[in-house]
Amino acid sequence: MAALTQTLPNARITVTSNGTAAAPPNLSRRMRRALSFGARMIAGFLWWELLLARVIGRERVAKNRLGRFVSLARRFRTLAIDLGGVWIKLGQFLSSRVDILPPEVVSELQDLQDAVPAERSDIMQRIIETELGKPVAQIFDEFDPQPIAAASFGQAYMALLREPHRRVIIKVQRSGLDSIVRTDLHALRIIAGWLKRYEPLRRRADVDALIDEFAEGIFAELDYEQEARNAEEFDRNFATDTGVRAPRIYKELCTRRVLVLKNVEDIKITDYAGLDAAGVSRKEVARKLFETYLTQVFTHGFYHADPHPGNLFVQPLDTQTARAWRVDVREGMPFRLTYIDFGMMGRVQPAMIRDLKELIISTSLRDPRRWTQAAQNLGFLLPSADLPRIEQAVAALFDRFWGRGMNDITNVEFGEMYQFSVQFKDLLSTLPFQVPQNVLYLGRAANILSGMMVALDPSFNPWQALLPFAADIAGSGTNANGPTATSTIQSVLSELLRTARQVVQLPAQTDAFLSRALAGQIEFRTQMNDSSTADMRRLERSVTRLTWVIAAAALTICATLLLR
């Protein structure tokens, strides 16, 4: 849901029961439109990338590729706004994937977050009364018929609860949504069947499993009673952390289609002017957000999978209250981080937590072999992947980016990425990676969070933030001074980790060197002249074209249809 920070108007209304029922959706037409869009999208890819490219050349086809993608995104946006439902969810996912889609494509989809037309208020009030078994006027002293948020699956209204006398938010599910969602998912399964004919996609993902997980997540969002249970579990998990909270849920007024919760009148996490005016340190907000997600994933195994800005708020606290609640804030005005909307939650199984911890530890130690093994255990690498070569690529990434702030990482110069792409062109061409379906929601949440933390604090350094956490989960994170260790001790810890990494890695690196030498796999690199560099640039452009071809089918089509 969008920001829930508006104030309730004083006008009091009486809601009658003469609302008009919504007309049943034309499901057959809906199915035809979805399948038609999917068929034209795939046909366009086949025409341009596989057929026309052989006639006029791949370079000429590549010149207009970005324009075609933008046009496709524009048509998808029109379809999503018109149909709503699952298609809005897909568009919202796309608008957050700045890591895999060009900015021009993302910009076409960004306002989908706010472009969902509201359903008529008399229809939604009728649903509230049917679900709660009473007229709205008997439950609420005041009820604003204008929705403060309109999402793809529901709308939110502000009201004043009669007993207890508190301002609340009412989430109401749109009418006829079950049949609409089932129709959309059926269309997705048909389109997925077409996509499975594309061999690179078939090798990298279990399409049927992805569809099943996507559908399970969608239906979970349609059950507001489950969302209420999720909110209560989240709140229990953070019972000892007074710096995090979830709004109170009024379970006696909750059904599968209606949810009543306490109003959150805090500062939206992306309201930077509001945070500055309140004296809240944006740097501290980024740190708290990062730490709470580490706790959710690695300690609770239960995390908020939809942390977009509309679901996160900051509540400034006075010093006396913060001291009484023992809220730990290092600088600026004390605050609490407030999460809302618990319809999309993820769970991490113990075995996966162990592998994720191993990934964190290997990253903090800059150990490429250990990192590659953890990635393989998590299912990120295809069985045919060249593990030694991937280790080399990971080592190169550590050398280039370890220790940089997130703003530096997201604004890497072209020349630096060009050197990396040329050095590891074989990996770019074979793409030995896959996305396991059990980490899709976690990856989506991480992607949204990374962009949010860069905006809050461009100097935020994830590597330094990971060091104490990695040391703690490795069993060496305690010290005599407790959680308020000074920067000097943190520096010593960093140096100890660096030294330990070198000592621990030496036998393994020696063994790897001897093994590769005996197998004839040792590589020698030389400095290229200008002519060789030009040749490599042409090769890099060829690799880029191949990567875009695969991305067009495997990412633009598959990811947008199978993920949210």
Secondary structure by P-SEA (a helix, b strand, c coil): ccccccccccbbbbbccccccccccaaaaaaaaaaaaaaaaaaaaaaccccccccccccccccaaaaaaaaaaaaaaaaaaaccaaaaaaaaaaaaccccccaaaaaaccccccccccccaaaaaaaaaaaacccccccccccccccccccccbbbbbbbbcccbbbbbbbbbccaaaaaaaaaaaaaaaaaaaaaccaaaaaccaaaaaaaaaaaaaaaaacaaaaaaaaaaaaaaacccccccccccccccccccbbbbcccccccccaaaaaaaacccaaaaaaaaaaaaaaacccccccccccccccbbbbbbcaaaaaaacccccccbbbbbbbccccbbbbbcaaaaaaaaaaaaaaaaccaaaaaaaaaaacccccccaaaaaaaaaaaaaaccccccaaaaacccaaaaaaaaaaaaaaaaaccbbbbccaaaaaaaaaaaaaaaaaacccccccccaaaaaaaaaccccccccccccaaaaaaaaaaaaaaaaaaaaaaaaaaaaaaaaaccbbbbbbbcaaaaaaaaaaaaaaaaaaaaaaacccccccccccc
